[in-house]
Amino acid sequence: MSALSTITGYSDEHIHSELLTSEGTNRIWSFQRTVANAVITAREDGEVASYRCRIGGGGGFEAVDATDIEAMGRKCSESVLRILSAERAPSGRTTLVADSDLTGVYIHEALGHPCEADLVAAGDSCLEGKLGHKIGSDIVSVIDDPTMRMGYGAYPIDDEGVDTIVKNLIVDGVLQEYLNNRETAARYSLTPNGGARAQDGLHHPLVRMSNTLILGGKHRDLDELLEDVTDGVYACGSRGGQVDTGRGSFQFAAQEAWRIENGELTTPLKDVSVSGMTLEILANVDGLCRQGGLASPGYCGKGQIVPVGDGGPSMRIRDALVG
């Protein structure tokens, strides 16, 4: 095995903002964000694999202390070695268990974007007309929380002068809220909920997410979540993918995975992808670990770049399409 490249990075930013509006709003706030990342690429017998990690959040260096950075490096190196010798993933329908990172990516991309009311208004959301309707299993509750101070997507007031609140997007499987700005709130006779964000003062605020996550369930830990899975796949992290918010379809590629056999993680797998329909997946969620918070920090692009966080507990989905 030979290492082709090792790339590490560190970034911290201190944001000082002031908002003045014709309504008389005059708010000043400061905020810090810090992130560290690593990408390791290796080769063995003509096979090339890579693995990337990112840690961080709102705050200073305490968000990425030295212990976390060392652990991140070890995880990258161990994972890339495992991927090099892993088997190709089987394809077909099976039980899928997603880790916190992959769960967060699904919640952000496949569910969070369709909850943005400007996409709903444009006819580009699979959640149009579904407020108050059951769209997922009873154990699914999803929030968007810009007040989560250690989250990478935190902010105290949106860019239209509306104070931020926790937005309960889904409660017990029922769609309760869209993410709104003032315009979309007026259109749907709703209350603005602090969802207007701009990349900077040169851009017009759009409806955006902040820290979006699915809440924890009843399973004590991953072992308990796995124990009644006879055959399935445990998938971790994300290499990216694609989403059609209007049709409600998605496809994500996991960074690494394992075969689940009789409740145990067995064979390492590679090139695992998950695809399907957003509402079908939500309906098939039948297990969530109790503990789960934000996973990795990141940025979301929607014509403008804004910092966001996403995550949740490990999540079990029956009859998922894996390939």
MARLO-568242 format. One record per residue (C-alpha): residue number from 1; residue in one letter; x, y, z. Coordinates in Angstrom, 3 decimals, padded with zeros to 6 digits. Example, Ala and Ser with C-alpha at 12.3 -4.5 7.8 and 13.67 -1.06 7.14 Angstrom:
BEGIN
{site 1; "A"; {012.300; -004.500; 007.800}}
{site 2; "S"; {013.670; -001.060; 007.140}}
***
This chain:
BEGIN
{site 1; "M"; {000.000; 000.000; 000.000}}
{site 2; "S"; {001.257; 003.493; -000.833}}
{site 3; "A"; {-000.155; 006.837; 000.250}}
{site 4; "L"; {-000.803; 009.015; -002.781}}
{site 5; "S"; {-001.715; 012.117; -000.821}}
{site 6; "T"; {-002.600; 013.425; 002.605}}
{site 7; "I"; {-004.314; 016.786; 002.774}}
{site 8; "T"; {-005.189; 018.525; 006.023}}
{site 9; "G"; {-006.811; 021.865; 006.608}}
{site 10; "Y"; {-007.853; 024.204; 009.382}}
{site 11; "S"; {-010.026; 027.293; 009.250}}
{site 12; "D"; {-011.499; 029.657; 011.778}}
{site 13; "E"; {-013.518; 032.766; 011.164}}
{site 14; "H"; {-014.876; 035.534; 013.329}}
{site 15; "I"; {-018.025; 037.147; 011.986}}
{site 16; "H"; {-019.192; 040.580; 013.086}}
{site 17; "S"; {-022.586; 041.585; 011.719}}
{site 18; "E"; {-024.861; 044.577; 012.059}}
{site 19; "L"; {-028.399; 044.712; 010.710}}
{site 20; "L"; {-030.365; 047.939; 010.336}}
{site 21; "T"; {-033.814; 047.953; 008.737}}
{site 22; "S"; {-036.530; 050.480; 007.918}}
{site 23; "E"; {-038.617; 048.892; 010.690}}
{site 24; "G"; {-036.154; 050.219; 013.244}}
{site 25; "T"; {-034.200; 047.004; 013.759}}
{site 26; "N"; {-030.639; 047.688; 014.913}}
{site 27; "R"; {-028.905; 044.476; 015.932}}
{site 28; "I"; {-025.213; 043.742; 016.288}}
{site 29; "W"; {-023.774; 040.286; 016.912}}
{site 30; "S"; {-020.513; 038.395; 016.678}}
{site 31; "F"; {-019.936; 034.728; 016.024}}
{site 32; "Q"; {-017.050; 032.305; 015.611}}
{site 33; "R"; {-016.821; 029.154; 013.517}}
{site 34; "T"; {-013.951; 026.668; 013.409}}
{site 35; "V"; {-013.371; 023.612; 011.241}}
{site 36; "A"; {-010.579; 021.086; 010.600}}
{site 37; "N"; {-010.505; 018.481; 007.854}}
{site 38; "A"; {-008.388; 015.718; 006.384}}
{site 39; "V"; {-008.416; 013.699; 003.159}}
{site 40; "I"; {-006.206; 010.638; 002.679}}
{site 41; "T"; {-005.852; 008.890; -000.675}}
{site 42; "A"; {-004.046; 005.551; -000.976}}
{site 43; "R"; {-003.364; 002.873; -003.593}}
{site 44; "E"; {-002.841; -000.874; -003.457}}
{site 45; "D"; {-002.642; -003.341; -006.366}}
{site 46; "G"; {-003.978; -000.736; -008.761}}
{site 47; "E"; {-006.961; 000.056; -006.529}}
{site 48; "V"; {-007.294; 003.677; -005.350}}
{site 49; "A"; {-009.346; 004.732; -002.332}}
{site 50; "S"; {-009.819; 007.934; -000.402}}
{site 51; "Y"; {-011.498; 008.977; 002.809}}
{site 52; "R"; {-012.277; 012.408; 004.177}}
{site 53; "C"; {-013.227; 013.686; 007.618}}
{site 54; "R"; {-014.341; 017.079; 008.851}}
{site 55; "I"; {-014.945; 018.255; 012.417}}
{site 56; "G"; {-015.866; 021.589; 013.909}}
{site 57; "G"; {-018.735; 023.854; 014.775}}
{site 58; "G"; {-019.648; 027.152; 016.314}}
{site 59; "G"; {-016.978; 028.520; 018.648}}
{site 60; "G"; {-013.216; 028.754; 018.762}}
{site 61; "F"; {-010.539; 026.081; 018.969}}
{site 62; "E"; {-012.582; 024.192; 021.561}}
{site 63; "A"; {-014.711; 023.002; 018.609}}
{site 64; "V"; {-011.701; 021.095; 017.213}}
{site 65; "D"; {-009.339; 020.449; 020.101}}
{site 66; "A"; {-006.102; 018.527; 019.623}}
{site 67; "T"; {-007.595; 015.207; 020.762}}
{site 68; "D"; {-010.362; 015.437; 018.168}}
{site 69; "I"; {-007.894; 016.323; 015.407}}
{site 70; "E"; {-005.677; 013.327; 016.226}}
{site 71; "A"; {-008.711; 011.032; 016.301}}
{site 72; "M"; {-009.841; 012.416; 012.942}}
{site 73; "G"; {-006.467; 011.580; 011.391}}
{site 74; "R"; {-006.528; 008.047; 012.763}}
{site 75; "K"; {-010.064; 007.493; 011.510}}
{site 76; "C"; {-009.106; 008.638; 008.007}}
{site 77; "S"; {-006.078; 006.356; 007.800}}
{site 78; "E"; {-007.867; 003.314; 009.235}}
{site 79; "S"; {-010.863; 003.805; 006.964}}
{site 80; "V"; {-008.901; 004.207; 003.735}}
{site 81; "L"; {-007.000; 000.972; 004.463}}
{site 82; "R"; {-010.262; -000.844; 005.121}}
{site 83; "I"; {-011.820; 000.439; 001.885}}
{site 84; "L"; {-008.856; -000.801; -000.176}}
{site 85; "S"; {-009.518; -004.388; 000.876}}
{site 86; "A"; {-013.326; -004.165; 001.043}}
{site 87; "E"; {-015.737; -006.127; -001.129}}
{site 88; "R"; {-018.068; -004.582; -003.687}}
{site 89; "A"; {-021.506; -003.947; -002.300}}
{site 90; "P"; {-024.414; -006.181; -003.294}}
{site 91; "S"; {-027.354; -004.459; -004.968}}
{site 92; "G"; {-031.038; -004.718; -004.203}}
{site 93; "R"; {-033.495; -003.982; -001.435}}
{site 94; "T"; {-032.332; -004.572; 002.104}}
{site 95; "T"; {-032.348; -003.143; 005.609}}
{site 96; "L"; {-030.093; -000.105; 005.769}}
{site 97; "V"; {-028.593; 001.378; 008.912}}
{site 98; "A"; {-027.132; 004.848; 008.332}}
{site 99; "D"; {-024.651; 006.468; 010.707}}
{site 100; "S"; {-025.098; 010.015; 012.036}}
{site 101; "D"; {-023.214; 011.563; 009.125}}
{site 102; "L"; {-025.204; 009.853; 006.359}}
{site 103; "T"; {-028.447; 010.391; 008.276}}
{site 104; "G"; {-027.665; 014.106; 008.417}}
{site 105; "V"; {-026.923; 014.319; 004.706}}
{site 106; "Y"; {-030.231; 012.612; 003.907}}
{site 107; "I"; {-032.178; 014.893; 006.262}}
{site 108; "H"; {-030.525; 018.020; 004.841}}
{site 109; "E"; {-030.614; 017.190; 001.144}}
{site 110; "A"; {-033.669; 014.995; 000.637}}
{site 111; "L"; {-035.959; 016.504; 003.286}}
{site 112; "G"; {-034.621; 019.918; 004.318}}
{site 113; "H"; {-034.531; 021.426; 000.841}}
{site 114; "P"; {-038.120; 020.388; 000.012}}
{site 115; "C"; {-039.127; 022.111; 003.291}}
{site 116; "E"; {-037.822; 025.455; 001.987}}
{site 117; "A"; {-040.965; 027.443; 001.230}}
{site 118; "D"; {-039.518; 029.263; -001.777}}
{site 119; "L"; {-039.055; 025.880; -003.473}}
{site 120; "V"; {-042.599; 024.953; -002.455}}
{site 121; "A"; {-043.884; 028.201; -003.992}}
{site 122; "A"; {-041.929; 027.510; -007.179}}
{site 123; "G"; {-043.536; 024.075; -007.538}}
{site 124; "D"; {-040.192; 022.384; -006.961}}
{site 125; "S"; {-040.931; 020.523; -003.723}}
{site 126; "C"; {-042.371; 017.076; -003.098}}
{site 127; "L"; {-043.875; 018.526; 000.115}}
{site 128; "E"; {-046.154; 021.041; -001.607}}
{site 129; "G"; {-049.640; 020.897; -000.073}}
{site 130; "K"; {-048.570; 018.465; 002.641}}
{site 131; "L"; {-048.561; 020.707; 005.745}}
{site 132; "G"; {-050.428; 018.851; 008.488}}
{site 133; "H"; {-050.180; 015.559; 006.594}}
{site 134; "K"; {-048.470; 012.354; 007.657}}
{site 135; "I"; {-045.285; 011.979; 005.590}}
{site 136; "G"; {-043.173; 009.620; 007.711}}
{site 137; "S"; {-043.264; 006.936; 010.373}}
{site 138; "D"; {-044.383; 007.812; 013.902}}
{site 139; "I"; {-040.814; 007.872; 015.218}}
{site 140; "V"; {-039.596; 010.557; 012.793}}
{site 141; "S"; {-039.255; 014.094; 014.193}}
{site 142; "V"; {-037.023; 016.645; 012.461}}
{site 143; "I"; {-035.960; 020.118; 013.581}}
{site 144; "D"; {-034.042; 023.018; 012.094}}
{site 145; "D"; {-032.321; 024.876; 014.928}}
{site 146; "P"; {-030.293; 028.052; 014.345}}
{site 147; "T"; {-030.229; 028.642; 018.123}}
{site 148; "M"; {-027.908; 025.644; 018.616}}
{site 149; "R"; {-024.869; 027.718; 019.528}}
{site 150; "M"; {-022.256; 025.019; 018.857}}
{site 151; "G"; {-023.775; 024.212; 015.483}}
{site 152; "Y"; {-021.948; 025.339; 012.365}}
{site 153; "G"; {-025.169; 026.830; 010.999}}
{site 154; "A"; {-026.111; 028.859; 014.089}}
{site 155; "Y"; {-027.200; 032.503; 013.934}}
{site 156; "P"; {-029.210; 034.678; 016.397}}
{site 157; "I"; {-031.308; 036.694; 013.923}}
{site 158; "D"; {-032.021; 036.135; 010.257}}
{site 159; "D"; {-031.123; 038.559; 007.491}}
{site 160; "E"; {-034.612; 040.058; 007.425}}
{site 161; "G"; {-034.488; 040.967; 011.121}}
{site 162; "V"; {-036.562; 038.032; 012.420}}
{site 163; "D"; {-035.393; 036.400; 015.661}}
{site 164; "T"; {-034.489; 032.753; 015.239}}
{site 165; "I"; {-036.449; 029.903; 016.781}}
{site 166; "V"; {-036.345; 026.116; 016.709}}
{site 167; "K"; {-038.434; 025.035; 013.736}}
{site 168; "N"; {-040.263; 021.731; 014.199}}
{site 169; "L"; {-040.409; 020.586; 010.599}}
{site 170; "I"; {-041.752; 017.094; 011.313}}
{site 171; "V"; {-043.335; 015.944; 014.584}}
{site 172; "D"; {-044.152; 012.240; 014.980}}
{site 173; "G"; {-044.184; 011.806; 011.216}}
{site 174; "V"; {-046.424; 014.817; 010.489}}
{site 175; "L"; {-045.149; 017.785; 008.453}}
{site 176; "Q"; {-045.683; 020.805; 010.718}}
{site 177; "E"; {-043.646; 023.664; 009.248}}
{site 178; "Y"; {-041.901; 024.978; 006.206}}
{site 179; "L"; {-038.740; 027.065; 006.421}}
{site 180; "N"; {-039.928; 030.608; 005.700}}
{site 181; "N"; {-038.824; 034.118; 004.964}}
{site 182; "R"; {-041.229; 037.073; 005.210}}
{site 183; "E"; {-042.429; 036.715; 001.622}}
{site 184; "T"; {-043.243; 033.007; 001.741}}
{site 185; "A"; {-044.774; 033.311; 005.217}}
{site 186; "A"; {-047.186; 035.938; 003.873}}
{site 187; "R"; {-047.972; 033.799; 000.828}}
{site 188; "Y"; {-048.977; 030.817; 002.972}}
{site 189; "S"; {-050.477; 032.856; 005.881}}
{site 190; "L"; {-047.759; 031.623; 008.216}}
{site 191; "T"; {-045.546; 033.354; 010.767}}
{site 192; "P"; {-041.988; 034.174; 009.638}}
{site 193; "N"; {-039.678; 031.740; 011.440}}
{site 194; "G"; {-036.218; 033.197; 010.854}}
{site 195; "G"; {-035.238; 031.242; 007.751}}
{site 196; "A"; {-033.937; 034.115; 005.584}}
{site 197; "R"; {-030.167; 033.984; 005.059}}
{site 198; "A"; {-027.775; 035.737; 002.708}}
{site 199; "Q"; {-024.190; 034.827; 001.904}}
{site 200; "D"; {-023.175; 038.403; 002.680}}
{site 201; "G"; {-024.401; 041.973; 002.357}}
{site 202; "L"; {-024.128; 041.860; -001.423}}
{site 203; "H"; {-026.721; 039.082; -001.763}}
{site 204; "H"; {-030.493; 038.986; -001.335}}
{site 205; "P"; {-031.679; 036.726; 001.536}}
{site 206; "L"; {-033.093; 033.348; 000.509}}
{site 207; "V"; {-034.918; 030.668; 002.487}}
{site 208; "R"; {-032.156; 028.473; 003.932}}
{site 209; "M"; {-031.511; 025.787; 006.517}}
{site 210; "S"; {-029.315; 026.174; 009.612}}
{site 211; "N"; {-028.670; 023.119; 011.818}}
{site 212; "T"; {-031.033; 020.388; 010.619}}
{site 213; "L"; {-031.334; 017.029; 012.343}}
{site 214; "I"; {-033.620; 014.138; 013.104}}
{site 215; "L"; {-034.269; 013.618; 016.816}}
{site 216; "G"; {-033.262; 010.501; 018.733}}
{site 217; "G"; {-035.424; 007.440; 019.243}}
{site 218; "K"; {-035.680; 004.550; 021.706}}
{site 219; "H"; {-032.770; 002.257; 020.815}}
{site 220; "R"; {-030.036; 002.421; 023.427}}
{site 221; "D"; {-027.103; 002.265; 021.013}}
{site 222; "L"; {-025.950; 000.949; 017.645}}
{site 223; "D"; {-025.678; -002.630; 018.930}}
{site 224; "E"; {-029.343; -002.620; 019.921}}
{site 225; "L"; {-030.322; -001.082; 016.575}}
{site 226; "L"; {-028.470; -003.856; 014.735}}
{site 227; "E"; {-029.435; -006.849; 016.839}}
{site 228; "D"; {-032.633; -007.824; 015.001}}
{site 229; "V"; {-031.234; -007.207; 011.503}}
{site 230; "T"; {-030.718; -010.618; 009.906}}
{site 231; "D"; {-029.203; -009.262; 006.709}}
{site 232; "G"; {-028.481; -005.651; 005.795}}
{site 233; "V"; {-025.942; -002.890; 005.257}}
{site 234; "Y"; {-024.458; -000.366; 007.674}}
{site 235; "A"; {-023.420; 002.730; 005.697}}
{site 236; "C"; {-021.280; 005.598; 006.971}}
{site 237; "G"; {-020.518; 009.078; 005.711}}
{site 238; "S"; {-021.238; 010.565; 002.323}}
{site 239; "R"; {-019.280; 011.087; -000.882}}
{site 240; "G"; {-022.044; 013.245; -002.294}}
{site 241; "G"; {-025.006; 012.524; -004.504}}
{site 242; "Q"; {-027.965; 014.140; -006.163}}
{site 243; "V"; {-031.504; 015.132; -005.225}}
{site 244; "D"; {-034.593; 016.045; -007.221}}
{site 245; "T"; {-036.615; 018.101; -004.720}}
{site 246; "G"; {-039.662; 018.277; -006.977}}
{site 247; "R"; {-039.960; 014.547; -007.655}}
{site 248; "G"; {-038.711; 013.680; -004.196}}
{site 249; "S"; {-035.987; 011.314; -005.410}}
{site 250; "F"; {-032.385; 011.035; -004.260}}
{site 251; "Q"; {-029.157; 009.091; -004.599}}
{site 252; "F"; {-026.239; 009.235; -002.145}}
{site 253; "A"; {-022.903; 007.417; -002.090}}
{site 254; "A"; {-021.558; 006.315; 001.299}}
{site 255; "Q"; {-017.876; 006.630; 002.203}}
{site 256; "E"; {-017.667; 003.153; 003.690}}
{site 257; "A"; {-019.981; 000.358; 004.771}}
{site 258; "W"; {-020.274; -003.088; 006.358}}
{site 259; "R"; {-022.479; -006.088; 005.789}}
{site 260; "I"; {-024.858; -006.789; 008.685}}
{site 261; "E"; {-025.418; -010.484; 009.369}}
{site 262; "N"; {-027.472; -011.743; 012.303}}
{site 263; "G"; {-027.090; -008.466; 014.159}}
{site 264; "E"; {-023.322; -008.184; 013.706}}
{site 265; "L"; {-021.107; -006.056; 011.461}}
{site 266; "T"; {-019.098; -008.466; 009.316}}
{site 267; "T"; {-017.611; -007.817; 005.858}}
{site 268; "P"; {-016.380; -004.300; 004.953}}
{site 269; "L"; {-018.009; -003.004; 001.753}}
{site 270; "K"; {-017.173; -000.263; -000.732}}
{site 271; "D"; {-018.958; 001.638; -003.492}}
{site 272; "V"; {-022.232; 001.597; -001.575}}
{site 273; "S"; {-024.961; 003.908; -002.823}}
{site 274; "V"; {-028.457; 004.491; -001.478}}
{site 275; "S"; {-031.304; 005.705; -003.662}}
{site 276; "G"; {-035.040; 006.056; -003.469}}
{site 277; "M"; {-037.960; 008.374; -002.867}}
{site 278; "T"; {-037.825; 010.742; 000.104}}
{site 279; "L"; {-041.320; 010.018; 001.411}}
{site 280; "E"; {-040.933; 006.252; 000.987}}
{site 281; "I"; {-037.744; 006.296; 003.053}}
{site 282; "L"; {-039.359; 008.423; 005.785}}
{site 283; "A"; {-042.222; 005.933; 006.017}}
{site 284; "N"; {-039.779; 003.004; 006.304}}
{site 285; "V"; {-037.721; 004.368; 009.205}}
{site 286; "D"; {-038.284; 001.863; 012.012}}
{site 287; "G"; {-035.401; 002.482; 014.396}}
{site 288; "L"; {-033.380; 005.385; 015.809}}
{site 289; "C"; {-030.693; 005.441; 018.472}}
{site 290; "R"; {-031.354; 007.627; 021.501}}
{site 291; "Q"; {-028.232; 009.706; 021.212}}
{site 292; "G"; {-027.541; 011.792; 018.169}}
{site 293; "G"; {-026.453; 015.315; 017.460}}
{site 294; "L"; {-024.851; 017.276; 014.698}}
{site 295; "A"; {-022.360; 015.328; 012.596}}
{site 296; "S"; {-019.905; 017.167; 010.362}}
{site 297; "P"; {-020.043; 020.909; 009.604}}
{site 298; "G"; {-020.381; 022.065; 006.039}}
{site 299; "Y"; {-021.626; 024.590; 003.522}}
{site 300; "C"; {-024.797; 024.558; 001.464}}
{site 301; "G"; {-025.029; 026.019; -002.013}}
{site 302; "K"; {-028.259; 027.411; -003.428}}
{site 303; "G"; {-026.861; 030.141; -005.604}}
{site 304; "Q"; {-025.228; 031.400; -002.414}}
{site 305; "I"; {-022.955; 029.652; 000.095}}
{site 306; "V"; {-023.967; 029.551; 003.767}}
{site 307; "P"; {-022.606; 027.450; 006.664}}
{site 308; "V"; {-024.870; 024.659; 007.897}}
{site 309; "G"; {-024.890; 021.703; 010.236}}
{site 310; "D"; {-026.786; 018.422; 009.970}}
{site 311; "G"; {-026.947; 015.104; 011.734}}
{site 312; "G"; {-029.019; 012.872; 013.965}}
{site 313; "P"; {-028.677; 009.407; 015.492}}
{site 314; "S"; {-027.978; 006.200; 013.617}}
{site 315; "M"; {-031.150; 005.416; 011.665}}
{site 316; "R"; {-032.590; 002.083; 010.484}}
{site 317; "I"; {-034.607; 001.887; 007.278}}
{site 318; "R"; {-036.436; -001.202; 006.065}}
{site 319; "D"; {-036.590; -002.091; 002.378}}
{site 320; "A"; {-034.041; 000.500; 001.218}}
{site 321; "L"; {-032.562; 000.322; -002.274}}
{site 322; "V"; {-028.805; -000.213; -001.987}}
{site 323; "G"; {-026.350; -000.687; -004.832}}
***
